[in-house]
Amino acid sequence: MLFQLSEIDLFNVFQYQTFRAAAAALTAFFLTMFLGNWAILKLTSLKLGQPIRTKEEVHKLADLHGGKVGTPTMGGILIVGTVLIAVLLWTRLDNPFIQALIFVTLVSGMLGFADDYLKVTKKNSVGVRGKMKLLVQFVMAIAAIAFLYFHPETGDYVRKLYFPSIKDPIIENMGIISLFFLPLVIVGCSNAVNLTDGLDGLATGCTITTCFTYGIFTYVTGNSIAADYLLLPHHPGVGEVAIFAAALMGACLGFLWFNCHPARVFMGDTGSLSIGSMIGMIAICCKQELLLIVVGFVFVMEATSVILQVASFKLTGKRIFKMSPIHHHFELLGWEESKVINRFWIISIISALVGLMTLKVR
């Protein structure tokens, strides 16, 4: 929106993506800080407290987290809302990548909101049924990818598949497979972030490092000179996605102020499902989908622990971990919550740095 003012000499600086990315991050950050206390009071007054699992098999975990009963959830409304405001202000809304990202953010945010609302009103941790949730997620993701797949400006670009550190695409044209594989990236990332969001600030902090890394990748991908020098895929429209990534990073920085241990508010599925969808979509926009395994290693580790736990129990009747996702395993080993969070943040930072190293390894 404000990009249009760049035609006026006084606002010439608005044409630069680096300036608008910084502005978007600051806009989302300060909006979240400004609205944070009000949102927490509002959510508390509406009695939208987070239900805590109390089943017999997780009674020790219930004891550890018992003090969190009543902490307001659905704080992800802050993240989604401030990201969208910053994006509407600072990006070019005629950009197909931005349009797809806004769509994914809105739909996943509404799905998460419905999930949270059912949980708090029914006072349990069920929410939207798993099959229904997956159906909505896949329909949303397929629609977003189909939009880019058939768009004349992005179709050829989005069909390519790159492997980290290899300069040429490993698949020049995935064709119709794109409509199956790429939505899987979005849905998988969405649910991985959702599983990570079990401790105060854990998913929020890991999102910040992931967004910072992908912000750099999207900016470089959108810059012909930098992309050519670093032998990365190039599309001029992807530079705008760096502004979106910066807005998400700024919103999460602001939210972490209230979400750090001990949390005053939880993001809930409203935040985690939408954040994961955004990250997956951002990775697709810069054609670094496979790099998510590295940059988002904590998210991958959390999701993998659940898959392994379920598979092991069904096949052998035994559990690999004391509890999954894996952050709860370490809690039950005796680690304090803050220690688990801080160490997972360290892993996330290292993962981001390893991801950035691939910029020069070609």
Steps between C-alpha positions, in 0.01 A plus 500: 500500500765752608717387208283720277640805681849419367407692186516815711857625550446544874417130537748363247647273767178295497607335174781311676407154624760512778340817641149359473609171659642684800190720515271195486692329782483812718133558417405145601722514810369828639139416416536173692662678794234771500206260475646220713374599845158592367470166317604303809245681718230447237575129460508460878167678545345270241633204702688364200747306713721220370374151595777278640508127434426305817479139378650243732790416269623860507426578864862605565486744211167628631670566834783689329262715294215520749581863578427594140131418528302811414783671308324660202551332165414609142772764525590407145236752400764762587758339272267445206341844534823700527666303220210570266492871590876533440475307173207710377696816577845411369475241221385518140159339513501427126778245560367142455731362771364752750143423396555128556663567838212720616250232398690226686536721808130584516371146445744330738441773757122446485547124525721545805250742653219245458721233655586718800142614547371142516772407748430781742122480477492120542780510760706227333796464263311351204384799297443448128523131414832395346358382168298817453800714588719320246230527234472877544879537503550301179217680317652833605853399400397350166302815417799723580745288299255466210474878491878531459520193274259644242602864540688621189764680710581216739399172332835399347690611809293318761516167314876469549654311789839591645723313741706706749852575376426387143479794261280341234152359569498126564159493329450760227124456487310305766182550301182385668705350786542859621134501600564204733853555630493874571171492695655222707781741594249758622284255694801320646661824613172627645454191714868485597484852645175407670669205671794719604271747674489319834732708719511873572658683208646186340324522163517881503878510544562231237274689257714813540822323398326322212343821369831685522668232289225484241482878493857498371430223248190673363680833467794341317266297277318818400823689424638403159860604580516323836322190370735478202807543721385236751365268228151500648171480310369845410154648471454880527174463693650301787670807648161613630477176700800620704272777628240242601766293681621813679144583609458151646833527678404839647161373615661199671761720670220711641295196599801342673497794742175360641553132410844441658514284813287535705257580221220749549332383180523204263479529122277193475425331171393841368867591501683171452298370203520834320871551576585154368298561184675833447845350544423214262369742240799733539737206444312409183515858373881502509521136381673385818235252612750222571718737704216513755635172635815688603378851582190374677677206662328547837159486331607190307639338814174561688283358224730202443492412870120475484509286185761264650314479830170409337660255255701327774200462730279361224765258371663384823278628780797691641575872509833648390460817704348559841259725316478673164549762363860471610507817711273322749741205505773726636261652751420153632874429520518780754603799289341826607270654240724803452801274440316304230388823331843664507679193370249452220545867410876441481441204267273722287767771475765246399261353243439847355874563474553167323220593261666834427830324429337335199479845338868473409527123460412432140 
